[in-house]
C-alpha cells in the first residue's frame, strides 16, 4: 500500500465526539488521505477508542483501505519501556482499542535509555510473525540509536517521527551552519536528516506548525511577524491558506518528508491537504526559512 505525504494525527481527538471524528476522517478520505497516526498514550487510549467507534459507524470505510500507525514505549510519568513484554502487551492493547487485527506500522515512541535491543528484536519478530504489525519504525531517535536497533532487529526500520516546522528546523540548520559557532550549528540530532536519507528512512514531521518549546502555533503569531508576512504573501500567490504554505515548505524538501497533522478541524485539514498541489520555488523555501529567524552563513 502506498503511503501519503499527509498523515492525520489523532492525538487530540480524545475529547471529541464520534460525529466530529467521523467528519474529520471523511474529510481525509474524500481528499485522498488514508493514513492515520495514533499512540497508546494519546488520551490514555481514548483517541484510539473513539477513532475505532467512528470507523465502525462509517460503512464506507474498509480496513484494507486505510493505513493505521500507532506508537508505544512511553509509560507516562514513570519511564520509557522497550522491554519485549511491554511492547507486545502495548500492541495487543492498541489492536483491541482500534478494533483491528493488525497495525500497518508500529513506531517506538521515544528512546529507552535501558533498551535491550535483542528484546526489541524478539518483540518485533513475534508481532510480525503473528501478523499483528506489518512495518516498523521509531520516533525521536538519533542515528546511533537506530543503528543499535538495526544490529539486532530483522525487520527494516522504515520511519522516524521527528519534530519539524519552519521555526523548529535544526534538522536543516546544523547542516547549513556547519563549522560555525552560531546557535543553529549545534548538532542536536546526529545529522539525522542526512542519515535517514542515506538509509531510506522516511521522516514524519510532527508539530509542523509549532513554535519552539511548544509555545503555540506560529501561524498568525505576533512572535513571527516576518514569517507570517511571507506566508501570507505566498498564500495569495498560490491561492491557498498560510497553513497550506507552511505545509508546502516541509513537502518541498527532497527527503520526501511526511507531515503529521494535529488538527481536529475538518476544514483546516483540507487546507493542509491542499499543499500537495503546491511546489514552492527554491527561493521561496529559503525566504520562509530566513523569515523564521534562521541564517545563511
C-alpha positions in Angstrom: 0.0 0.0 0.0 1.4 3.4 -1.0 1.6 5.9 1.8 0.6 9.5 1.8 2.7 12.7 2.3 0.0 13.9 4.6 -0.8 11.9 7.8 -3.8 12.6 10.0 -2.5 12.9 13.6 -5.1 11.7 16.1 -3.6 12.9 19.3 -6.2 15.5 20.0 -9.4 13.6 19.1 -9.8 12.1 22.6 -12.1 14.9 23.7 -14.2 15.0 20.5 -17.4 13.2 19.9 -17.8 10.4 17.4 -19.6 12.6 14.9 -16.8 15.1 14.9 -14.1 12.5 14.4 -16.2 10.8 11.7 -16.3 14.2 9.9 -12.5 14.5 10.2 -12.0 11.0 8.8 -14.3 11.6 5.9 -12.6 14.9 5.1 -9.3 13.0 4.8 -10.7 10.1 2.8 -12.6 12.3 0.4 -9.4 14.2 -0.3 -7.3 11.1 -0.9 -5.7 10.8 2.6 -6.0 7.4 4.3 -3.0 7.5 6.7 -3.9 7.9 10.4 -1.3 8.2 13.3 -2.0 7.2 16.8 -0.1 6.4 20.1 -1.2 4.3 23.0 -0.8 7.3 25.3 -3.0 9.7 23.3 -5.9 10.4 25.7 -4.7 7.4 27.7 -6.0 5.2 24.9 -9.2 7.1 24.3 -8.1 8.5 21.0 -7.8 5.0 19.6 -11.2 4.0 21.1 -13.1 7.0 19.6 -11.4 6.5 16.2 -12.5 2.9 16.1 -16.0 3.9 17.0 -16.1 6.5 14.3 -14.8 4.0 11.7 -17.3 1.4 12.9 -20.1 3.8 12.3 -18.9 4.6 8.8 -19.9 1.8 6.4 -17.9 3.3 3.6 -14.5 2.6 5.2 -12.8 -0.7 4.8 -9.9 -1.7 7.0 -7.7 -2.5 4.0 -8.2 0.9 2.5 -6.7 2.8 5.4 -3.2 2.9 7.0 -3.1 2.7 10.8 0.0 3.6 12.6 0.5 3.7 16.4 3.3 4.1 18.9 4.3 2.6 22.2 7.1 2.7 24.7 6.1 5.6 27.0 4.7 4.9 30.4 3.7 8.5 31.3 5.4 9.9 34.4 7.2 6.6 35.1 9.6 5.6 32.4 10.2 4.6 28.8 9.9 0.9 28.2 11.2 -1.1 25.2 11.1 -4.5 27.0 9.7 -7.4 25.0 6.8 -8.0 27.3 5.8 -4.3 27.4 5.9 -3.8 23.6 3.8 -6.9 23.0 1.3 -6.0 25.7 1.1 -2.5 24.3 0.4 -3.6 20.8 -2.3 -6.0 22.0 -4.0 -3.1 23.8 -3.7 -0.9 20.7 -5.2 -3.5 18.5 -8.1 -4.0 20.9 -8.8 -0.3 21.1 -8.6 0.3 17.4 -10.7 -2.8 16.8 -8.3 -4.2 14.2 -6.3 -7.4 13.8 -3.1 -5.6 12.6 -1.2 -2.3 12.5 0.3 -1.2 9.3 3.1 0.5 11.2 4.4 0.4 14.7 6.7 3.1 16.0 8.8 3.0 19.2 7.8 6.3 20.7 10.9 7.7 22.4 14.3 6.2 23.1 14.5 4.0 26.2 17.8 4.5 28.0 17.6 0.9 29.3 16.8 -0.7 26.0 17.9 -4.2 25.4 17.9 -4.3 21.6 17.6 -8.1 21.5 14.3 -7.8 23.4 13.0 -5.3 20.8 14.1 -7.8 18.1 12.2 -10.6 19.8 9.1 -8.5 20.1 9.2 -7.4 16.5 9.7 -10.9 15.3 6.7 -12.2 17.3 4.5 -9.3 16.2 5.5 -9.7 12.6 5.2 -13.5 12.6 1.7 -13.3 14.2 0.5 -10.7 11.6 -0.1 -8.0 14.2 2.4 -5.5 12.8 3.5 -5.2 9.1 6.1 -2.4 9.2 8.3 -0.9 11.9 9.9 2.4 12.8 10.8 4.8 15.6 10.1 8.3 16.8 12.5 10.9 18.1 15.6 8.7 17.6 19.1 9.6 16.7 21.1 7.7 14.1 23.2 5.7 16.5 20.1 4.7 18.5 18.6 3.4 15.2 21.9 1.7 14.3 21.9 -0.1 17.7 18.4 -1.4 16.9 19.3 -2.4 13.4 22.1 -4.6 14.6 19.5 -6.8 16.2 16.1 -6.5 14.6 15.3 -8.4 11.4 12.8 -6.0 10.0 13.9 -2.8 8.4 13.4 0.5 10.4 11.4 2.5 7.8 10.2 5.6 9.6 11.4 8.1 12.2 8.9 10.6 13.5 10.7 13.9 14.5 9.6 17.4 15.4 10.0 19.7 12.4 8.5 23.0 11.3 9.8 26.2 9.7 10.9 27.7 13.1 11.8 24.3 14.6 14.3 23.2 11.9 17.6 22.4 13.5 17.4 19.3 11.2 18.4 21.7 8.5 20.2 24.4 10.3 23.0 22.3 11.7 23.9 21.2 8.1 23.8 24.7 6.7 25.8 26.3 9.6 28.4 23.6 9.7 31.8 24.6 11.1 30.3 27.7 12.8 29.8 28.8 16.4 26.2 30.0 15.8 23.3 28.5 17.7 22.0 26.7 14.6 25.3 25.0 14.1 24.8 22.8 17.1 24.2 19.2 16.0 21.5 18.1 18.4 20.4 15.1 16.5 23.5 13.4 15.0 22.7 14.6 11.5 19.5 12.5 11.5 18.1 14.2 8.3 21.0 13.0 6.2 21.2 9.7 8.0 17.6 9.0 7.2 18.0 9.9 3.5 21.1 7.6 3.3 19.2 4.7 4.8 15.8 5.1 3.1 14.1 6.0 6.4 11.1 8.3 5.9 10.9 11.2 8.3 7.5 12.1 9.6 7.3 15.7 10.8 5.2 16.1 14.0 4.0 19.5 15.3 4.5 21.0 11.8 3.1 24.4 12.8 4.6 24.7 16.3 6.9 27.3 17.6 10.0 26.2 19.7 9.4 24.9 23.2 5.7 24.2 22.5 4.8 27.9 22.7 1.9 27.6 20.3 1.3 27.8 16.6 3.5 30.2 14.7 0.8 31.0 12.0 -0.7 34.4 12.8 1.5 34.7 15.9 3.0 38.1 16.9 6.2 36.2 17.7 6.9 35.7 14.0 5.7 38.8 12.1 8.2 38.5 9.2 7.5 34.8 8.7 3.7 35.5 8.6 4.2 38.3 6.1 5.9 35.9 3.8 3.4 33.1 4.4 0.5 35.4 3.6 2.3 36.8 0.5 2.8 33.3 -0.8 -0.7 32.2 0.2 -2.0 35.0 -2.0 0.3 34.0 -4.9 -0.8 30.3 -4.8 -4.4 30.9 -3.8 -4.3 28.8 -0.6 -4.0 29.5 3.1 -0.9 30.3 5.1 -1.3 26.9 6.7 -1.0 25.3 3.3 2.2 27.2 2.5 3.7 26.2 5.8 2.9 22.6 4.9 4.3 23.0 1.4 7.5 24.2 2.9 8.0 20.8 4.6 6.9 18.9 1.5 9.3 20.8 -0.7 12.3 19.1 0.9 13.8 16.4 -1.3 13.8 13.9 1.6 10.1 13.3 0.9 9.1 14.1 4.5 5.6 13.2 5.6 3.6 15.8 7.5 1.7 14.6 10.6 -1.2 17.0 11.2 -2.6 17.7 14.6 -5.8 19.4 13.7 -9.3 18.1 14.6 -11.0 20.6 12.3 -12.0 19.1 9.0 -11.8 22.4 7.1 -8.3 23.1 8.4 -7.3 19.6 7.4 -8.5 20.3 3.9 -6.2 23.4 3.9 -3.3 21.3 4.9 -4.1 18.7 2.2 -4.2 21.3 -0.5 -0.4 21.8 0.0 0.1 18.6 -2.0 -0.7 20.5 -5.2 1.9 23.2 -4.5 5.6 23.2 -5.1 7.2 26.4 -3.9 10.4 27.5 -5.5 13.8 27.1 -4.0 14.0 30.9 -3.5 10.6 30.8 -1.7 11.7 28.0 0.5 14.8 29.9 1.7 12.7 33.1 2.1 10.5 31.3 4.6 13.5 29.7 6.3 15.2 33.1 6.8 11.9 34.8 7.8 11.7 32.4 10.8 15.0 33.8 12.1 17.5 31.3 10.7 20.6 32.5 9.0 22.6 31.6 5.9 26.4 31.7 6.5 
